[in-house]
Amino acid sequence: MLRLALVLPPLAAATILSAALPAVAAPIEFVESRRNFMIFDDVDGTVENNNWYARDPFFVGYQAIEDGFLSVHADDSGFIAVYTTWELGGGVGAFFQSLANDIEGIGYEHAAAIDAIIPAPYFDDSPKSQVFGFMHMNDWKWHVLPGLKGLDERWISLVFGQELGHAWLSFVRFDDGDPSTALLGRALAHWSFYLNTGGSPIQGHDWTDNQDGTFTATPHDEFQYSDLDLYLMGLMPAEEVAPWFLIEDPHDCVDSAKDDKSCAEASAFQFQAPSYTVSGTRRDFTIEQIIKFEGPRVPSYEDAPKNFDISFLLIKRPDEVLCDDELEAIEAVIERSIEMWEGQTRGRATLTNRTEAAGRPRPGPSCGGETSSDSETGGETSSGGTDGTGGASASSTSGSASGDSTSEAGDSETQGEGSGQDDGLSGCACATRDEGSPSNPALWGLLLAGAALRRRQQFSKRGVRRPRMTRPALARDPSATPPRASSRPRW
């Protein structure tokens, strides 16, 4: 199934006009807590109709979310991930917005220069809360197969991995006589189509050097952060980062989907062919070249956090009711997103789900013959079954926007398959559908149980505990970084 244009870059997306917003937006209203997420109503349509791509209106929508959430939940999350029952407008697939940053050495100065929301390289736009980053994951149905036939794991791996990754990635330059953006692709916030990233969710490809002047890439069903990604995220020391390469002067792209067989732009991402072969010149890079230009990462690998707190919200229209199979599907999406993200970090980081609730929530209404994944649901809002005051901790790593903000509003796109052309603004994204996935919605419970068992086994083998990050902020030169109103760790 084709998904139209991914996420627009923030400056381009800022031109999208939304419906008129109320002078004062009403906070979202709590409905109930589920096992892994909390449900809220968008009481006045602020969240659905918001213009997320310009600074002032962004904070109208965001504040409605933060105020409503923190009125019923402890202020213990570095990231808030929101799913909705409607689609984002303007062809946007998902986006991450940083709300604070005090990390050095990851190229954030460049991010601030191109992001419509971020005011400066070092900033704190959420001084009254612990939240560092905001992820809008779009309609929850984008993350499952049509007809609730299973999870769209490829889409989850790409989108969740990319949005959380934008907390740190990817903005770095290197010295090529002048500052060079050659490593970068779309919106100068994703890796180049021709960068060998091993199959990162931040794009690039897993290129094989054929040793004859040609290089071949094949698509991935799951994505994994590269060594460079992990270094910038604070999850790998510089001395462990393996060299990588960029294909310069790409030509003779025999697998191109373009009519003239011309090569994809650096801003492109995925391709339609089973493989993509290109001729070009290999240029090797080492982490020392990045550090020489951007400076060392501060905090360093030794001091950077490895566990991140995140809360998951489903925001719906007041007249919508989700049936039990739909609620179970969302539970499975969140469980699998956490599990896959931790795998993408190669077990170097964990996420703690702060909206995970103890006990079993009451079942939703029966789905009957039709679910809201096939059509809109309507009816009375279900009443809250819990007080929503907190969640049990479930380790998982989120590197999204908490404090280390390297993200851009609406800039993170999650694309499915592109055409090998420029996916930046006009490309299609189609996620491969796995026909072998379960076709019975009743199997959602089994999917959840399996995911929970895999995670318990994973943590048992690693001996990893799931504490909340409580390390106090490191001191900074006040002339370089605005003072924080709250004590938070550096990311």
TORSE-392254 format. One record per residue (C-alpha): chain; z, y, x; residue number from 1. Coordinates in nm, 2 decimals. Layout:
<atoms>
banu/z/y/x/mimar
A/Z/Y/X/NUM
...
</atoms>
This chain:
<atoms>
banu/z/y/x/mimar
A/0.00/0.00/0.00/1
A/-0.10/0.33/0.15/2
A/0.16/0.60/0.20/3
A/0.01/0.94/0.22/4
A/0.07/1.18/0.51/5
A/0.39/1.13/0.69/6
A/0.62/1.41/0.77/7
A/0.48/1.75/0.83/8
A/0.60/1.93/1.14/9
A/0.86/2.19/1.05/10
A/0.65/2.50/1.11/11
A/0.37/2.36/0.90/12
A/0.60/2.22/0.64/13
A/0.77/2.55/0.60/14
A/0.47/2.67/0.40/15
A/0.54/2.43/0.12/16
A/0.68/2.61/-0.18/17
A/0.95/2.45/-0.39/18
A/1.06/2.52/-0.75/19
A/1.28/2.82/-0.80/20
A/1.64/2.75/-0.70/21
A/1.95/2.88/-0.88/22
A/2.12/3.17/-0.71/23
A/2.42/2.95/-0.65/24
A/2.35/2.58/-0.62/25
A/2.59/2.34/-0.79/26
A/2.73/2.07/-0.56/27
A/2.62/1.72/-0.63/28
A/2.86/1.53/-0.85/29
A/3.02/1.20/-0.77/30
A/2.93/0.90/-0.99/31
A/3.06/0.59/-0.82/32
A/3.11/0.41/-0.49/33
A/2.92/0.09/-0.41/34
A/2.97/-0.15/-0.12/35
A/2.77/0.05/0.14/36
A/2.69/0.39/-0.02/37
A/2.81/0.64/-0.28/38
A/2.61/0.76/-0.58/39
A/2.58/1.13/-0.68/40
A/2.40/1.33/-0.95/41
A/2.18/1.62/-0.86/42
A/2.32/1.81/-1.15/43
A/2.10/2.12/-1.14/44
A/1.79/1.99/-0.96/45
A/1.87/2.17/-0.64/46
A/1.83/1.87/-0.41/47
A/1.51/1.75/-0.58/48
A/1.34/2.09/-0.58/49
A/1.47/2.23/-0.26/50
A/1.24/2.38/0.01/51
A/1.38/2.18/0.31/52
A/1.15/2.34/0.57/53
A/1.28/2.70/0.60/54
A/1.62/2.79/0.73/55
A/1.78/2.98/0.43/56
A/1.66/2.74/0.16/57
A/1.74/2.44/0.37/58
A/2.11/2.53/0.37/59
A/2.10/2.59/-0.01/60
A/2.02/2.22/-0.06/61
A/2.22/2.09/0.23/62
A/2.54/2.28/0.13/63
A/2.51/2.13/-0.22/64
A/2.51/1.79/-0.07/65
A/2.79/1.85/0.19/66
A/3.02/2.03/-0.06/67
A/2.98/1.76/-0.32/68
A/3.02/1.47/-0.08/69
A/3.33/1.61/0.10/70
A/3.50/1.69/-0.22/71
A/3.55/1.32/-0.27/72
A/3.53/1.17/0.08/73
A/3.70/1.23/0.41/74
A/3.53/1.46/0.66/75
A/3.48/1.17/0.91/76
A/3.10/1.14/0.95/77
A/2.87/1.27/1.22/78
A/2.56/1.19/1.01/79
A/2.48/1.20/0.65/80
A/2.18/0.98/0.54/81
A/2.05/1.06/0.19/82
A/1.82/0.84/-0.03/83
A/1.69/0.97/-0.36/84
A/1.53/0.83/-0.68/85
A/1.23/1.07/-0.63/86
A/0.98/1.13/-0.36/87
A/0.99/1.42/-0.12/88
A/0.71/1.67/-0.18/89
A/0.43/1.78/0.05/90
A/0.34/1.44/0.18/91
A/0.67/1.42/0.38/92
A/0.78/1.06/0.45/93
A/1.14/1.14/0.58/94
A/1.30/1.40/0.80/95
A/1.60/1.45/1.02/96
A/1.76/1.79/1.07/97
A/2.01/1.87/1.35/98
A/2.31/2.08/1.25/99
A/2.47/2.12/1.59/100
A/2.39/2.06/1.96/101
A/2.57/2.09/2.29/102
A/2.38/1.84/2.50/103
A/2.20/1.94/2.81/104
A/1.91/1.77/2.99/105
A/1.72/1.63/2.69/106
A/1.48/1.91/2.64/107
A/1.66/2.07/2.35/108
A/1.56/2.42/2.46/109
A/1.20/2.32/2.37/110
A/1.30/2.18/2.03/111
A/1.47/2.51/1.93/112
A/1.16/2.70/2.01/113
A/0.95/2.50/1.76/114
A/1.20/2.41/1.48/115
A/1.22/2.64/1.18/116
A/1.58/2.56/1.11/117
A/1.75/2.55/1.46/118
A/1.86/2.89/1.57/119
A/1.92/2.83/1.94/120
A/1.94/2.55/2.20/121
A/2.32/2.53/2.17/122
A/2.45/2.60/1.82/123
A/2.68/2.48/1.54/124
A/2.55/2.52/1.18/125
A/2.82/2.31/1.03/126
A/3.15/2.46/1.17/127
A/3.35/2.36/0.87/128
A/3.27/1.99/0.89/129
A/3.22/1.71/1.14/130
A/2.86/1.66/1.04/131
A/2.61/1.70/1.32/132
A/2.29/1.57/1.16/133
A/2.12/1.52/0.82/134
A/1.87/1.25/0.74/135
A/1.66/1.27/0.42/136
A/1.52/0.92/0.39/137
A/1.31/0.99/0.08/138
A/1.29/0.77/-0.23/139
A/1.48/0.45/-0.17/140
A/1.19/0.25/-0.31/141
A/0.98/0.33/0.00/142
A/1.21/0.09/0.19/143
A/1.14/-0.22/-0.02/144
A/0.83/-0.41/-0.11/145
A/0.67/-0.35/-0.45/146
A/0.84/-0.52/-0.74/147
A/1.16/-0.56/-0.54/148
A/1.01/-0.85/-0.36/149
A/1.21/-0.80/-0.05/150
A/1.27/-0.54/0.23/151
A/0.99/-0.36/0.40/152
A/1.14/-0.43/0.74/153
A/0.86/-0.27/0.93/154
A/0.90/0.05/0.75/155
A/1.28/0.05/0.79/156
A/1.25/-0.02/1.16/157
A/1.01/0.27/1.21/158
A/1.16/0.53/0.97/159
A/1.53/0.48/1.02/160
A/1.48/0.43/1.39/161
A/1.26/0.74/1.42/162
A/1.48/0.97/1.21/163
A/1.81/0.87/1.38/164
A/1.63/0.89/1.72/165
A/1.53/1.25/1.65/166
A/1.89/1.34/1.72/167
A/1.79/1.32/2.09/168
A/1.42/1.26/2.10/169
A/1.16/1.35/2.21/170
A/1.12/1.69/2.37/171
A/1.13/1.65/2.75/172
A/0.87/1.81/2.98/173
A/0.79/1.76/3.35/174
A/0.66/1.98/3.63/175
A/0.29/1.95/3.68/176
A/0.24/2.28/3.85/177
A/0.33/2.43/3.52/178
A/0.57/2.28/3.25/179
A/0.37/2.00/3.10/180
A/0.39/1.85/2.75/181
A/0.16/1.56/2.84/182
A/0.42/1.30/2.75/183
A/0.44/1.43/2.40/184
A/0.23/1.39/2.09/185
A/0.26/1.50/1.73/186
A/0.45/1.83/1.68/187
A/0.57/1.81/2.04/188
A/0.85/1.59/1.91/189
A/0.71/1.24/1.94/190
A/0.57/1.05/2.23/191
A/0.20/1.06/2.31/192
A/-0.03/0.79/2.16/193
A/-0.12/0.71/2.53/194
A/0.24/0.69/2.66/195
A/0.36/0.34/2.74/196
A/0.69/0.33/2.55/197
A/0.70/-0.05/2.48/198
A/0.68/0.01/2.11/199
A/0.93/0.29/2.05/200
A/1.00/0.42/1.69/201
A/0.94/0.76/1.84/202
A/0.58/0.65/1.89/203
A/0.37/0.58/2.19/204
A/0.26/0.22/2.24/205
A/0.33/-0.10/2.43/206
A/0.02/-0.07/2.66/207
A/-0.10/-0.35/2.88/208
A/-0.27/-0.25/3.20/209
A/-0.57/-0.48/3.22/210
A/-0.62/-0.39/3.59/211
A/-0.98/-0.30/3.54/212
A/-0.94/0.06/3.43/213
A/-0.88/-0.04/3.07/214
A/-0.55/-0.06/2.87/215
A/-0.48/-0.25/2.55/216
A/-0.21/-0.20/2.28/217
A/-0.12/-0.42/1.99/218
A/0.09/-0.30/1.68/219
A/0.45/-0.39/1.64/220
A/0.63/-0.52/1.33/221
A/0.96/-0.40/1.47/222
A/1.03/-0.11/1.71/223
A/1.27/-0.08/2.00/224
A/1.38/0.23/2.20/225
A/1.23/0.26/2.55/226
A/1.44/0.30/2.86/227
A/1.36/0.67/2.86/228
A/1.47/0.69/2.50/229
A/1.80/0.52/2.58/230
A/1.87/0.75/2.87/231
A/1.81/1.06/2.66/232
A/2.04/0.91/2.39/233
A/2.32/0.87/2.64/234
A/2.29/0.49/2.62/235
A/2.15/0.40/2.97/236
A/2.23/0.54/3.31/237
A/1.94/0.70/3.50/238
A/1.94/0.43/3.77/239
A/1.85/0.16/3.51/240
A/1.55/0.34/3.37/241
A/1.23/0.16/3.47/242
A/0.92/0.36/3.56/243
A/0.66/0.40/3.28/244
A/0.30/0.53/3.27/245
A/0.07/0.76/3.07/246
A/-0.30/0.70/3.02/247
A/-0.48/1.01/3.12/248
A/-0.84/1.10/3.04/249
A/-0.87/0.84/2.76/250
A/-1.23/0.74/2.68/251
A/-1.45/0.45/2.56/252
A/-1.21/0.36/2.28/253
A/-1.40/0.06/2.15/254
A/-1.15/-0.01/1.87/255
A/-1.15/0.34/1.73/256
A/-1.18/0.37/1.35/257
A/-1.36/0.70/1.39/258
A/-1.73/0.70/1.30/259
A/-1.82/0.82/1.65/260
A/-1.58/0.58/1.82/261
A/-1.41/0.88/1.98/262
A/-1.05/0.83/2.11/263
A/-0.74/0.91/1.91/264
A/-0.57/1.24/1.98/265
A/-0.24/1.23/2.17/266
A/-0.07/1.32/1.84/267
A/-0.20/1.01/1.66/268
A/0.02/0.71/1.62/269
A/-0.09/0.38/1.47/270
A/-0.43/0.22/1.44/271
A/-0.61/-0.02/1.20/272
A/-0.76/-0.26/1.45/273
A/-0.57/-0.58/1.56/274
A/-0.56/-0.42/1.91/275
A/-0.67/-0.09/2.06/276
A/-0.84/-0.08/2.40/277
A/-0.91/0.24/2.59/278
A/-1.04/0.33/2.94/279
A/-0.85/0.59/3.14/280
A/-0.65/0.67/3.45/281
A/-0.29/0.54/3.49/282
A/-0.03/0.80/3.59/283
A/0.32/0.66/3.67/284
A/0.64/0.84/3.60/285
A/1.01/0.80/3.70/286
A/1.32/0.93/3.54/287
A/1.37/1.16/3.85/288
A/1.07/1.37/3.74/289
A/1.24/1.43/3.40/290
A/1.58/1.51/3.56/291
A/1.42/1.74/3.82/292
A/1.27/1.95/3.54/293
A/1.52/1.93/3.26/294
A/1.84/1.88/3.47/295
A/2.09/1.59/3.44/296
A/2.21/1.48/3.10/297
A/2.54/1.64/3.01/298
A/2.74/1.45/2.89/299
A/2.63/1.18/3.12/300
A/2.59/0.81/3.03/301
A/2.95/0.75/3.13/302
A/3.09/1.02/2.90/303
A/2.84/1.00/2.61/304
A/2.96/0.82/2.29/305
A/2.83/0.47/2.21/306
A/2.96/0.46/1.85/307
A/2.85/0.69/1.57/308
A/2.99/0.76/1.22/309
A/2.74/0.78/0.93/310
A/2.77/0.81/0.56/311
A/2.50/0.69/0.31/312
A/2.44/0.87/-0.02/313
A/2.21/0.79/-0.31/314
A/2.13/1.11/-0.51/315
A/1.98/1.07/-0.85/316
A/1.89/1.27/-1.16/317
A/2.18/1.29/-1.41/318
A/1.99/1.09/-1.68/319
A/1.90/0.80/-1.45/320
A/2.07/0.46/-1.45/321
A/1.99/0.21/-1.18/322
A/2.01/-0.16/-1.27/323
A/2.20/-0.42/-1.08/324
A/1.90/-0.56/-0.88/325
A/1.81/-0.20/-0.78/326
A/2.16/-0.13/-0.66/327
A/2.16/-0.46/-0.46/328
A/1.83/-0.37/-0.31/329
A/1.97/-0.04/-0.18/330
A/2.27/-0.22/-0.04/331
A/2.03/-0.45/0.15/332
A/1.83/-0.16/0.28/333
A/2.14/0.01/0.43/334
A/2.27/-0.32/0.58/335
A/1.94/-0.40/0.74/336
A/1.89/-0.04/0.86/337
A/2.22/-0.05/1.05/338
A/2.15/-0.39/1.19/339
A/1.80/-0.31/1.30/340
A/1.90/0.02/1.46/341
A/2.17/-0.14/1.66/342
A/1.91/-0.40/1.78/343
A/1.67/-0.12/1.87/344
A/1.94/0.02/2.11/345
A/1.96/-0.34/2.26/346
A/2.32/-0.36/2.15/347
A/2.41/-0.05/2.35/348
A/2.54/0.15/2.05/349
A/2.70/0.09/1.71/350
A/2.71/0.26/1.38/351
A/3.02/0.29/1.16/352
A/2.93/0.32/0.79/353
A/3.20/0.55/0.66/354
A/3.09/0.50/0.30/355
A/3.14/0.12/0.32/356
A/3.40/0.04/0.05/357
A/3.65/-0.24/0.02/358
A/3.63/-0.47/-0.28/359
A/3.34/-0.55/-0.51/360
A/3.20/-0.28/-0.73/361
A/3.13/-0.34/-1.09/362
A/2.79/-0.48/-1.16/363
A/2.51/-0.25/-1.28/364
A/2.32/-0.31/-1.60/365
A/2.08/-0.59/-1.62/366
A/1.73/-0.50/-1.50/367
A/1.56/-0.69/-1.78/368
A/1.18/-0.71/-1.75/369
A/1.12/-0.37/-1.58/370
A/1.30/-0.19/-1.30/371
A/1.29/0.17/-1.20/372
A/1.09/0.06/-0.89/373
A/0.81/0.02/-1.14/374
A/0.88/0.31/-1.37/375
A/1.14/0.59/-1.42/376
A/1.47/0.49/-1.55/377
A/1.67/0.70/-1.79/378
A/1.98/0.70/-1.99/379
A/2.34/0.79/-1.95/380
A/2.49/0.83/-1.61/381
A/2.72/0.55/-1.51/382
A/3.08/0.67/-1.46/383
A/3.25/0.64/-1.13/384
A/3.44/0.32/-1.08/385
A/3.63/0.43/-0.77/386
A/3.78/0.75/-0.64/387
A/3.53/0.76/-0.36/388
A/3.78/0.88/-0.10/389
A/3.66/0.68/0.19/390
A/3.49/0.38/0.33/391
A/3.59/0.10/0.55/392
A/3.44/0.10/0.89/393
A/3.14/-0.11/0.97/394
A/3.02/-0.07/1.31/395
A/2.68/0.05/1.36/396
A/2.52/0.30/1.58/397
A/2.36/0.61/1.47/398
A/2.22/0.83/1.71/399
A/2.08/1.06/1.46/400
A/2.19/1.41/1.43/401
A/2.55/1.42/1.51/402
A/2.61/1.68/1.77/403
A/2.33/1.58/1.98/404
A/2.08/1.73/1.77/405
A/1.74/1.69/1.90/406
A/1.57/1.67/1.57/407
A/1.36/1.88/1.38/408
A/1.35/1.96/1.02/409
A/1.09/1.76/0.85/410
A/0.93/1.69/1.18/411
A/1.02/1.33/1.20/412
A/0.76/1.13/1.04/413
A/0.75/0.78/0.97/414
A/0.41/0.65/0.95/415
A/0.28/0.31/0.86/416
A/-0.06/0.22/0.98/417
A/-0.28/0.50/1.08/418
A/-0.65/0.50/1.16/419
A/-0.61/0.57/1.53/420
A/-0.69/0.93/1.44/421
A/-0.45/1.22/1.44/422
A/-0.17/1.13/1.20/423
A/0.01/1.46/1.24/424
A/-0.08/1.63/0.92/425
A/-0.35/1.43/0.74/426
A/-0.32/1.07/0.84/427
A/-0.22/0.79/0.60/428
A/0.08/0.58/0.66/429
A/0.07/0.23/0.52/430
A/0.34/-0.02/0.58/431
A/0.24/-0.38/0.62/432
A/0.37/-0.59/0.33/433
A/0.51/-0.92/0.42/434
A/0.40/-1.16/0.15/435
A/0.64/-1.42/0.28/436
A/0.94/-1.21/0.18/437
A/1.16/-1.32/-0.11/438
A/1.01/-1.27/-0.45/439
A/1.32/-1.32/-0.66/440
A/1.54/-1.01/-0.69/441
A/1.84/-1.24/-0.72/442
A/1.81/-1.32/-0.35/443
A/1.93/-0.97/-0.26/444
A/2.29/-1.10/-0.24/445
A/2.18/-1.37/0.00/446
A/2.00/-1.11/0.21/447
A/2.32/-0.90/0.23/448
A/2.53/-1.20/0.31/449
A/2.30/-1.31/0.59/450
A/2.29/-0.96/0.74/451
A/2.67/-0.94/0.73/452
A/2.70/-1.28/0.90/453
A/2.45/-1.19/1.17/454
A/2.65/-0.87/1.24/455
A/2.98/-1.05/1.25/456
A/2.84/-1.30/1.50/457
A/2.68/-1.03/1.70/458
A/3.00/-0.83/1.74/459
A/3.20/-1.15/1.80/460
A/2.98/-1.24/2.10/461
A/2.98/-0.88/2.24/462
A/3.35/-0.83/2.18/463
A/3.27/-0.48/2.04/464
A/3.53/-0.30/1.84/465
A/3.44/-0.04/1.58/466
A/3.66/0.26/1.65/467
A/3.57/0.61/1.52/468
A/3.47/0.85/1.79/469
A/3.77/1.08/1.85/470
A/3.71/1.20/2.20/471
A/3.77/1.58/2.21/472
A/3.49/1.81/2.30/473
A/3.44/1.89/2.66/474
A/3.48/2.24/2.78/475
A/3.16/2.45/2.82/476
A/3.08/2.79/2.96/477
A/3.13/3.01/2.65/478
A/2.85/3.24/2.76/479
A/2.61/2.94/2.73/480
A/2.74/2.78/2.41/481
A/2.88/2.94/2.09/482
A/3.24/2.83/2.04/483
A/3.30/2.56/1.77/484
A/3.52/2.61/1.48/485
A/3.62/2.24/1.49/486
A/3.70/1.99/1.76/487
A/3.42/1.75/1.79/488
A/3.28/1.52/2.06/489
A/2.98/1.60/2.27/490
A/2.69/1.38/2.19/491
</atoms>
